[in-house]
Amino acid sequence: MPSTTTDVTTIEPLAHDEAMRCQAAELDRTLALLRTLDDAAWAAPTDCPAWDIRSMYQHVLGACEAGASIRENVRQLRKARAGRKQHGGPLEAALSAVQVCDRASLSAAQLIQRLTAIAPKTVRGRARTPAFVRHHARLAVDGPVHETWKLGYLIDTIYLRDLWMHRVDAARASGRPLELSAGHDGRIVADVAAEWARRHGRPFTLELTGPAGGTYARDPGDRQAEHLSLDAVDFCRALAGRGHPEGLLTTVVPF
């Protein structure tokens, strides 16, 4: 296997401390992007159905405020469970709806102000979750996949991916440049590629282009190995259900 190709089975999942550093960096990049937006950009529709950039970041702010406060987290979950009982659907969708609705009156400036203030508290709140709780607490998930997660997977991986993918959504919707680097974004993409490989279990070679890209493979010499080549961000968007994926790209990876 060429030295420039990474055996995907050697990629370790994000460790807790690493995930917290990535979330802090991602929040910084998010705020830097949001501060460039004008009124028209805040109203731009995104790849998330029914959300413009403003409503998308009402959701993000709600998630961050829940991460910073156990009381706020419990309040949101109680309200979301009541909403799901009344209207049905996944709990994740009901929770997002609560976050958006509760912050609907905020202006763009207020959103940025509150996100700036809460960001470091969010990371500290998630960082201090005890290891025993992260490893042993479980939660059932009913969308976009139906499975049971360790709480640590939600705290370390999903919250980071959600922040990252929404920054991608905002950059695409607003036409603003998307800041990407091998060290930060490339690590997120590599983690996604490794989980994608574990989920589908097939041999492949994956060439991802762009600053966050790289080449990944498992059993590339297998005659049935699928070869894929595409932009790293587009790869993640496909796995997150954005666009019209085909083949192995239909394997859902939660974001």
N, C-alpha and C positions, 0 to 999 in steps of 0.2 A: 504494500500500500504506500503511495507516495507520501513523503514527509509533510506535504502541505494538506493532506487529508487527515481529518480527525476521526478515529474510531469512536462512533457515537456512544458505545457502551462504556467508554472511559470518562465521560462527562459527569461530574458529580452534581447532584441537585444543589440548589442554593442553600448554604448554611445560614443559620439565623442571623449572625452578625453581618455577614455579607449582604443578606437581603435587606437589612436595616440601612446599611450604607447606600445600597442601590435605591431604596425608597427615598432617602433624603436627597440624593442627587436628582432623582426623577422629579420630585416636587420642586426643586430649584429650577429645573429645565421647564417644567410646566408653567411656573410663574413667569419666567422670562418670556415664554411664548405669549401668554395671556396679556402681558403688558404691552404687546405690540398691536393688539386688536383694536379696531375702531368699531363704531356702533353697527355698521353693516356686517362686519365679520362676526360679531357676537350673535347676530340673527341668522347666520348662514346655516342651512340644513347639513346634518352630518350623516355618516353611514349608519348611525343608530336610529332606527325608525322613530319618528315623532319627536326627535330631539334636535334642536339647534345647538350651537356651541354653548349658549348661556344655560340652557336646561341641562346639558351634559355636565357642566361644571357645578350646577346645583347638586347633582348626584355626587360628583367627586367630593365637593365640600361636605356633604352629609356623611359620606363614608369616612372622611378624615376626622370630622368632629366625633363620630362614633368611636373611631380608633383612639381618640384622645381621652374619652370619658366613658367609663363603664355605665354610668347612669344614662347618658345619651344613647349608648348602644342598646341598652335594655328598653328604653323608651321607643326607639325606632323599631325594634323587633316586635314589641307588643303591638304597635300600631300596624305594622306590616302583616302580622298574623291575623289581626282582625280584618284587614282589608282582603287578604287572601280568602278568609272564611266567607266573606260576603261576595267577592267577585270571582274567586277561583284563580287558577294559574300558578306559576312557580313562585315560591317565596322570594327569590332573588328579584323578580320583576316587581312584586309588591313592595319590597324594601326600597328599590330604586324610586318607585312612585312616591313613597313617603318622603324620601330625601328631596326630590324635586319639588313636590307640593309645599313642603314646609319652608322652602327657601325661594318660593316663586316671586316674592316681593323685592328681592335683593337686586340692586342695580349691578352692572358690571364692575364698577369701582368698589362696591361693597363686597362683592364676591372675591375680588382680588385681595382686598383688605383682610377679610376673614380667613381666607386660605393662607395668606402670608403669616397671620398670627397663629393659626392652628397647626401648620405644617410641622414645626419641630416638636410640638406636643404630641402629634399623631405618631411620629416615629418613636418618641420616648415611651408612649403608651403601649405600642406594639412590642417594643424591644424588651419591656419588663415583664411580659407574659412568661410565667415560669416554664422551664423546660418540661417538667412533668405534665403540665396542662397541655402544652403544645403537642407532645408526643402521644398522650393517652386520651385526651378529649376527642370525641368524634361528633360529626354533624352530617345529617343526611342532606343531600343536594338533589333538587328536582329540576334543574335546568342550568346550562344546556345539556349536561350529562346527568344521568340518574345513578348516583353512586354515593358512597360514604367517604368523607375526607377526614384526615387528621386536622385538628384545629391549626397546627403549625403550617400545613400546606396552604390554608386560607391566609394566614397572617403573613407568611414569608413570600409565597409565590403568587397567589391570585391577586392580592392587593397591589403588588408591584406590576403585574401584567395589566391589570385594569388601568392603573395610572398611565402606563406606557402606551397602551393601545388608544386611550382617549387622547393622548397628545398627538399620536399619529392621525386620529380622526380630525382633531382641531386644525392641524397643519394642512391636511388635505382640503377641508371645508373652507378654510380662510385663504388658501393660496400662499401661506407663509412658509418659509424654509423650515425643514425638519432637522433639528440638530441631532447628529448621529456620531458615535465614536465606537471604535472596536472594543475599548475597555468596558464601557458601560452598556451600550445597546447591543454590542456583539455578545456580551455575556448573557443578556436576557434572551437573545435569539438562540444561542447555543443551548440554553436550558430548555427552551421550547422544542428545539429539534430533538433533543434527547428524550423528552417525554413523548413527543410524537412517535418516535421510533419504538419506544416501549409499548405504546398503545396499539400500533398496527402490527408489530412483530415480523415485518417482511424485510428481505434484503433490499438494499438500495444504495445509490450514490446521489447525494444532494449537493448541488453547487449553488450557493447563495451569493449574489453579487451585492455591491454597495459597501459603505463603510462598516456596516454591522454584519457583513457576510462572512463566509468561510465555506469550506468543503467538508462534508460529513458523510460517513458511510457505515454500513454494516453488511458484512459478507458481500462485498462488491463483485467478487469473482463468480458468484452464483449466477447461473444462466437466466434465472428468473428475476434478477435484480433490476429494479426500475431505476432509470436515470432521470433526474429532474434538475432543471436549471432555471432559476428565477431570482428576482430581487428579494433580499432578505426580509424587507418590510412587507412586500406582497405575499411572501410565504406565510408570515404570521397572520396577516389579514385573512388569508384563505382559511387557515385553521380556526380562526375566530368566527367564521361564518360570513365574512364580507366578500362579496364577489361571487363567482360561479366556479368553485373548485371541481377538479376531476381527479380520478384515480386515488392515489394515496393521500392526496390533499383533502379528500373528503373526511379524513380522520379528524374528529373534533378534539381540539385541545382547549381546555377552559382558560378563559381570560377574565 
